[in-house]
Amino acid sequence: MSHAAPHLDRFLHAIADPTRRRILRALKEKGGCSLDKETGLCAADIEQRVKLAQPTVSHHMRILEKAGLVEAKREGHWRWYRRNEKFIAEMTRGLKGQL
């Protein structure tokens, strides 16, 4: 598990912030995406859901993306985000193993 320790540290740092946990919960909800996707949200949708300004949302999304918790894809003028469920499950198992 030692090879995964840096990933686990970034994961824990990312989820330590209540705003980022709110964003992750919003990304888990079905529907409500401006881009007609079944899961995930565009940046503007996230801003509306968590009631934060665009620069603040961008800051949090960068941290979540760097930690591997979300995947981002550009579609036209929009950035579309979705949770990386496989990585979240892997990190959760890793955390259980560490404790």
C-alpha positions in Angstrom: 0.0 0.0 0.0 3.0 2.3 0.4 3.0 3.1 -3.3 -0.5 4.5 -3.0 0.3 6.6 0.1 0.8 9.9 -1.9 -2.5 9.3 -3.7 -4.2 8.6 -0.3 -2.7 11.8 1.1 -4.1 13.9 -1.8 -7.4 12.1 -1.5 -7.7 12.9 2.2 -6.7 16.6 1.6 -9.3 16.9 -1.1 -12.2 15.5 1.0 -11.1 17.3 4.2 -12.9 20.5 2.9 -16.7 20.6 3.4 -17.2 22.5 0.2 -15.4 19.9 -1.9 -17.5 17.2 -0.2 -20.6 19.2 -1.2 -19.4 19.3 -4.8 -18.8 15.6 -4.8 -22.3 15.0 -3.5 -23.7 17.3 -6.2 -21.8 15.4 -8.8 -23.3 12.1 -7.6 -26.9 13.3 -8.1 -28.6 12.2 -11.3 -30.1 14.7 -13.7 -29.8 18.5 -13.6 -26.9 18.7 -16.0 -27.1 21.6 -18.6 -25.3 19.4 -21.1 -28.0 16.7 -21.0 -25.7 14.1 -19.4 -27.1 11.5 -17.1 -24.3 12.0 -14.6 -21.9 14.9 -13.9 -22.3 18.6 -14.1 -20.8 21.5 -16.0 -18.9 24.2 -14.1 -22.0 26.5 -14.2 -24.2 23.8 -12.8 -21.8 23.3 -9.9 -21.7 27.0 -9.2 -25.5 27.1 -8.9 -25.7 23.9 -6.8 -23.1 24.9 -4.2 -23.9 28.7 -4.4 -20.3 29.8 -5.0 -18.6 32.1 -7.4 -16.9 30.8 -10.5 -13.3 31.4 -9.3 -14.0 29.6 -6.0 -15.5 26.6 -7.9 -12.6 26.5 -10.3 -10.2 26.4 -7.3 -12.0 23.5 -5.7 -12.4 21.6 -9.0 -8.7 21.9 -9.6 -7.9 20.3 -6.3 -10.5 17.5 -6.8 -9.2 16.9 -10.3 -5.5 16.8 -9.2 -6.5 14.3 -6.4 -8.1 12.1 -9.1 -11.6 12.4 -7.6 -13.2 14.0 -10.6 -12.6 13.8 -14.3 -12.9 16.9 -16.5 -13.7 17.1 -20.2 -14.1 20.2 -22.3 -17.2 20.3 -24.5 -17.4 23.5 -26.5 -17.2 26.4 -24.2 -18.0 24.2 -21.2 -16.0 22.1 -18.8 -18.0 19.0 -17.8 -17.1 17.2 -14.6 -18.0 13.8 -13.3 -16.9 11.7 -10.3 -14.2 9.1 -10.8 -16.1 6.4 -8.9 -13.4 3.7 -9.5 -10.7 5.8 -8.0 -12.9 6.9 -5.0 -13.7 3.2 -4.3 -10.0 2.3 -4.5 -9.0 5.1 -2.1 -11.7 4.1 0.3 -10.4 0.6 0.3 -6.9 1.9 0.8 -8.0 4.0 3.7 -9.7 1.0 5.4 -6.4 -0.9 4.9 -4.4 1.9 6.6 -6.6 2.0 9.6 
